[in-house]
Amino acid sequence: MLKYISNKGGGKPVNFETAILNGFASDGGLYVPEKLPKISKNELKKWKGLGFKDLCFEIVSLFIDREIISSDELKIIIDKSYDAFEVENAVTLYKLKSREQTYIMELFHGPTLSFKDIGQSFLVNLLDFLLKRKKESLSIIVATTGDTGPAAANYIAGKSSLDAWILYPKGLITEEQERQMTTLHNNNIHPVGVYNCPEGGDDLDTVISKLYSNKKFKKKVKLSSINSINWGRIIAQMTHYFYGYLKVADYIGEDINISVPSGGFGNLCAGGFARKMGLPIKNFIIANNKNESLNRIFRNGVISKDKIHETISSAIDIITPYNFWRYLYFCNGQNSKNIKIWSNEFETKGEFHFDDKTFKSYRDGFLSFSVSDKSTIGTIKSIYENENYLLDPHGSVAISALNSMDEKLSHNKTICLATAHPAKFPKVILKSLNKTKLPEAGKHKSIEGAKKKCQKGYHCDYSNLEKSLLNAIETNWERSKKIIVK
Ligand SMILES: *Cc1c(COP(=O)(O)O)cnc(C)c1O
């Protein structure tokens, strides 16, 4: 039986089901499998022709015991997760004409138009399956820098096993993203726009941690989280790395680079694990914007907090890359004691320097760069002018980072991840193209539709958030229980 443990070493090992339902481990650490499975070149060869859903089935099966979810049940969960995508294989590849050996992998064809749909759809359908079987329900609380929230709201809407509180920093996400959450009118969706977050979306995670450590409250309303700390999202997100590699590589073993616009290291953590499991990716390019926590970790060996900068690639305005600790666990000989000491030191002092050996081991195969808004805009403009292809600001960060380091990458193929649809960021697109009207490629019918709908949600000042949430969640929980009892 495959067990999951905390990367900080506390608590007892648990099975897959408990790891998914709990979100965080009992000591506040992140769940990791006791060991990572290995995939041979022969297996990769066999997987080469598979569609996205079949590939996802093969990959997530490596992490789930069949006694917990049978293969038929898992297939149904995966179908439910990806059938609503606009394209048959969930993601698509586009080969650039104006840049050699460069592919864009579009991860934004799910219902809410960002890569968060890939992990969140799977996690929510998985949770719903596990909860219905236990005849239980959960309150979910989730913070967003703009894309996790819409994805969570979309999949949770109407599911009787789940009730979702979705916190977003008011004014720091686009109106289009906000409307994706506030125009769903289901009773189990509660968007909360929060004013005056001094550190942007990261502040909301702090409040969530506080609610989590309130044991009585947590138990009463059955609180859990589907932030990127949930292991279910990571395993689903491994799929696009395998899929992209197998599509682009001429033979198994070809060196291919992947450039990833990054904030919390959730997407990259999945990629890093995919490589450790045997996927022959040469370099990952960590593309940060001005919020460059990851760039500091990978260039200087220091994890540290800076103040938040507002940028035009707002979904990656993140200063605490939680999932880095999860990746690190598999680079330091699975030494949970050190993870605990180091992360505690970081939390109390706001900074931690890794020793040389650790630095070398986690840095292997990663390059990083911090991209300015100016280059993000310049890249959107030049790719549009050169080949009539419209990038969103995050895809543009991935390509801009690649532009800054060409010599280092010799002449291998590179896949750049485009993590959002440009229609979510119309102001940035207009500014970049220096136009007053959006081109067709910058529009999407679901975004247009949401413009006309009535909005629903809470608004709250950050200073009062914890108290207000305690009240609102509790009141709602009691009311919904009464309805069920009747
Ligand atoms: C969340 C998000 C990212 C960053 O993903 P992490 O897992 O936090 O690194 C990048 N681009 C977009 C559009 C996102 O929504």
Ligand as a Chemical Component Dictionary entry (heavy atoms), coordinates in Angstrom:
data_LIG
# 
_chem_comp.id                   LIG 
_chem_comp.type                 NON-POLYMER 
_chem_comp.pdbx_formal_charge   0 
_chem_comp.three_letter_code    LIG 
# 
loop_
_chem_comp_atom.comp_id 
_chem_comp_atom.atom_id 
_chem_comp_atom.alt_atom_id 
_chem_comp_atom.type_symbol 
_chem_comp_atom.charge 
_chem_comp_atom.model_Cartn_x 
_chem_comp_atom.model_Cartn_y 
_chem_comp_atom.model_Cartn_z 
_chem_comp_atom.pdbx_ordinal 
LIG C1 C1 C 0 -1.334 29.966 -10.967 1  
LIG C2 C2 C 0 -0.786 30.439 -12.251 2  
LIG C3 C3 C 0 0.585  30.310 -12.542 3  
LIG C4 C4 C 0 1.604  29.834 -11.541 4  
LIG O1 O1 O 0 1.499  28.547 -11.088 5  
LIG P1 P1 P 0 2.276  28.109 -9.767  6  
LIG O2 O2 O 0 1.891  26.708 -9.631  7  
LIG O3 O3 O 0 1.755  28.975 -8.661  8  
LIG O4 O4 O 0 3.719  28.343 -10.001 9  
LIG C5 C5 C 0 1.027  30.737 -13.780 10 
LIG N1 N1 N 0 0.189  31.277 -14.681 11 
LIG C6 C6 C 0 -1.127 31.411 -14.429 12 
LIG C7 C7 C 0 -1.984 32.054 -15.455 13 
LIG C8 C8 C 0 -1.659 31.006 -13.213 14 
LIG O5 O5 O 0 -2.969 31.152 -12.970 15 
# 
loop_
_chem_comp_bond.comp_id 
_chem_comp_bond.atom_id_1 
_chem_comp_bond.atom_id_2 
_chem_comp_bond.value_order 
_chem_comp_bond.pdbx_ordinal 
LIG C1 C2 SING 1  
LIG C2 C3 SING 2  
LIG C2 C8 DOUB 3  
LIG C3 C4 SING 4  
LIG C3 C5 DOUB 5  
LIG C4 O1 SING 6  
LIG O1 P1 SING 7  
LIG P1 O2 DOUB 8  
LIG P1 O3 SING 9  
LIG P1 O4 SING 10 
LIG C5 N1 SING 11 
LIG N1 C6 DOUB 12 
LIG C6 C7 SING 13 
LIG C6 C8 SING 14 
LIG C8 O5 SING 15 
# 
